Amino acid sequence: RSREYLKKHKRIYIDDKLRTWINGTMTFPMALYAGSYNTTHRDNWINSPFNMVYNGGSGAKMMKELYELSNHRLYSIQYLGHGAATYNTSSEAIKIARESALKVVKNNKNNEGLIGYYLLDEPGRGAAKSMMNTTFAIREEDPDRFVFTAVNQRYYLNIIKEGLDVIGTDCYPCTTSDALHCVSTVAT
């Protein structure tokens, strides 16, 4: 399909110049990673420059509330749960992880405030096979949303990148033993 068709008809689209389009409008994604949700957080987030929020405890009600109170500007990234991907490489374990993720996707995919799914926090290379399997299943079930994770093991990016649509960097990309150039390595 043409780029113009995709920009107009796909909810989320990244064009050949790596620009993000949401509902036909070019958008610079700025996501907030939060550990909890309450009315103070909600009010601060709605009035912030962020247009996406990841909250591990988010649910359909919170996503809808944020989206509506922000005049359709603040989207949520839904955590898929601990069982959505596995380091166990057996076919049965990978199938169980995929089905666990798809259950969450099916329950949330019609929520207008949802922009994507958080698959696994800081995955290592051992989860690559499961991540790819789950991500491909999510793409079939909900092609208008992305699959996301935060990565802190930058040397495994070449292995895990196929199991994701979007890769975020941790807010703490370098450890005290890392050289300064690691910030650039993680960010590129």
C-alpha positions as CSV (number, residue, x, y, z in Angstrom):
1,R,0.0,0.0,0.0
2,S,1.1,3.5,-0.6
3,R,2.6,5.7,2.1
4,E,-0.3,8.2,1.8
5,Y,-2.8,5.4,2.3
6,L,-1.0,4.1,5.4
7,K,-0.7,7.6,6.9
8,K,-4.4,8.2,6.3
9,H,-5.7,4.7,7.3
10,K,-3.3,3.2,9.8
11,R,-3.6,4.4,13.4
12,I,0.2,4.5,13.9
13,Y,2.6,4.7,11.0
14,I,6.4,5.3,10.8
15,D,7.3,6.6,7.4
16,D,10.5,6.2,5.4
17,K,12.1,9.2,7.0
18,L,11.4,7.6,10.5
19,R,8.7,10.2,11.3
20,T,5.8,8.9,13.5
21,W,2.2,9.5,12.4
22,I,-0.7,9.0,14.8
23,N,-4.2,9.2,13.3
24,G,-2.8,11.1,10.3
25,T,-0.9,13.7,12.3
26,M,2.9,13.8,12.5
27,T,3.9,13.3,16.1
28,F,7.2,13.2,18.1
29,P,6.7,10.4,20.6
30,M,7.7,11.3,24.1
31,A,6.9,8.6,26.6
32,L,6.8,8.8,30.4
33,Y,7.7,5.6,32.4
34,A,5.8,5.6,35.6
35,G,5.6,3.2,38.5
36,S,2.2,4.1,39.9
37,Y,-1.0,6.0,39.1
38,N,-3.2,8.3,41.2
39,T,-5.1,11.5,40.7
40,T,-2.0,13.7,41.4
41,H,0.0,11.8,38.8
42,R,-2.9,11.9,36.4
43,D,-3.3,15.7,36.7
44,N,0.5,16.2,36.2
45,W,0.7,13.9,33.2
46,I,-2.3,15.5,31.5
47,N,-0.6,18.9,31.7
48,S,2.9,17.6,30.7
49,P,4.6,17.6,27.3
50,F,4.5,13.8,27.2
51,N,2.1,12.2,24.7
52,M,2.5,8.6,25.9
53,V,2.7,7.0,29.3
54,Y,3.8,3.5,30.4
55,N,2.4,2.4,33.8
56,G,2.9,-1.2,34.8
57,G,-0.4,-1.2,36.7
58,S,-2.5,0.5,34.0
59,G,-5.8,-0.9,33.0
60,A,-8.5,0.0,30.5
61,K,-10.2,2.5,32.8
62,M,-6.9,4.4,33.4
63,M,-6.1,4.5,29.7
64,K,-9.5,5.8,28.8
65,E,-9.5,8.4,31.5
66,L,-6.0,9.7,30.5
67,Y,-7.0,9.8,26.9
68,E,-10.3,11.6,27.4
69,L,-9.0,14.1,30.0
70,S,-6.0,15.0,27.8
71,N,-8.3,15.8,24.9
72,H,-7.1,12.7,23.0
73,R,-3.4,13.7,23.4
74,L,-2.1,11.3,26.0
75,Y,-1.9,7.6,25.0
76,S,-1.0,4.6,27.2
77,I,1.4,1.7,26.6
78,Q,-0.2,-1.5,28.1
79,Y,2.0,-3.9,30.0
80,L,1.4,-7.4,28.9
81,G,2.4,-9.1,32.2
82,H,5.2,-11.3,33.3
83,G,4.1,-14.2,31.2
84,A,4.1,-12.5,27.8
85,A,7.6,-13.6,26.9
86,T,9.8,-16.3,28.3
87,Y,13.5,-17.3,28.5
88,N,12.4,-20.9,28.2
89,T,12.9,-21.9,24.5
90,S,10.6,-25.0,24.5
91,S,7.7,-24.7,22.0
92,E,5.1,-25.2,24.8
93,A,6.5,-22.4,26.9
94,I,6.6,-20.0,24.0
95,K,3.0,-20.9,23.1
96,I,1.9,-20.3,26.7
97,A,3.7,-16.9,26.7
98,R,2.1,-15.9,23.4
99,E,-1.4,-16.9,24.5
100,S,-0.9,-14.9,27.8
101,A,0.0,-11.8,25.8
102,L,-2.8,-12.3,23.3
103,K,-5.4,-12.5,26.1
104,V,-4.3,-9.0,27.2
105,V,-4.3,-7.7,23.6
106,K,-7.8,-9.0,22.9
107,N,-9.1,-7.4,26.1
108,N,-7.6,-4.0,25.3
109,K,-7.2,-3.5,21.5
110,N,-10.5,-1.5,21.2
111,N,-9.3,1.1,23.7
112,E,-8.8,4.4,21.9
113,G,-6.3,5.5,24.5
114,L,-4.0,2.6,23.9
115,I,-1.0,3.1,21.6
116,G,1.1,0.0,22.2
117,Y,2.1,-2.9,24.3
118,Y,5.1,-3.3,26.6
119,L,6.3,-6.9,26.1
120,L,9.2,-7.5,28.5
121,D,11.3,-5.3,30.7
122,E,15.0,-5.2,29.9
123,P,15.1,-8.5,27.9
124,G,18.2,-10.5,27.4
125,R,19.1,-12.5,24.3
126,G,17.6,-15.7,25.8
127,A,14.1,-14.3,25.4
128,A,14.5,-13.4,21.7
129,K,12.7,-16.4,20.2
130,S,9.7,-15.9,22.5
131,M,9.6,-12.2,22.0
132,M,9.6,-12.6,18.2
133,N,6.8,-15.2,18.4
134,T,4.7,-13.1,20.7
135,T,5.3,-9.9,18.7
136,F,4.3,-11.5,15.4
137,A,1.1,-12.8,17.0
138,I,0.3,-9.3,18.4
139,R,0.8,-7.8,15.0
140,E,-1.8,-10.1,13.5
141,E,-4.3,-9.5,16.3
142,D,-3.8,-5.7,16.6
143,P,-1.8,-4.3,13.6
144,D,-2.5,-0.7,14.5
145,R,-0.4,-0.8,17.7
146,F,3.3,-1.3,18.4
147,V,5.2,-3.7,20.6
148,F,7.8,-1.9,22.9
149,T,10.4,-2.6,25.5
150,A,13.2,-0.7,27.3
151,V,16.6,-2.2,26.7
152,N,19.6,-2.0,29.0
153,Q,21.6,-4.8,27.4
154,R,22.7,-2.8,24.4
155,Y,25.1,-5.5,23.1
156,Y,22.1,-7.8,22.5
157,L,20.2,-5.3,20.3
158,N,21.1,-7.2,17.1
159,I,19.5,-10.3,18.6
160,I,16.4,-9.0,20.2
161,K,15.5,-6.2,17.7
162,E,13.4,-8.6,15.5
163,G,11.1,-9.3,18.4
164,L,10.0,-5.7,18.8
165,D,8.6,-2.7,16.9
166,V,10.0,0.0,19.1
167,I,13.0,0.0,21.4
168,G,13.4,2.4,24.2
169,T,16.4,3.2,26.3
170,D,16.5,3.0,30.0
171,C,16.7,6.2,32.0
172,Y,20.0,4.8,33.4
173,P,21.8,3.7,30.3
174,C,25.3,3.6,31.8
175,T,26.6,1.8,34.9
176,T,29.6,3.1,36.8
177,S,31.8,0.6,35.0
178,D,30.7,1.8,31.5
179,A,32.7,4.2,29.4
180,L,31.1,7.5,28.4
181,H,30.7,6.3,24.8
182,C,28.0,3.8,26.0
183,V,25.4,6.6,26.2
184,S,25.9,7.0,22.4
185,T,25.9,3.2,21.9
186,V,22.5,2.8,23.7
187,A,20.9,5.8,22.0
188,T,21.8,4.8,18.4
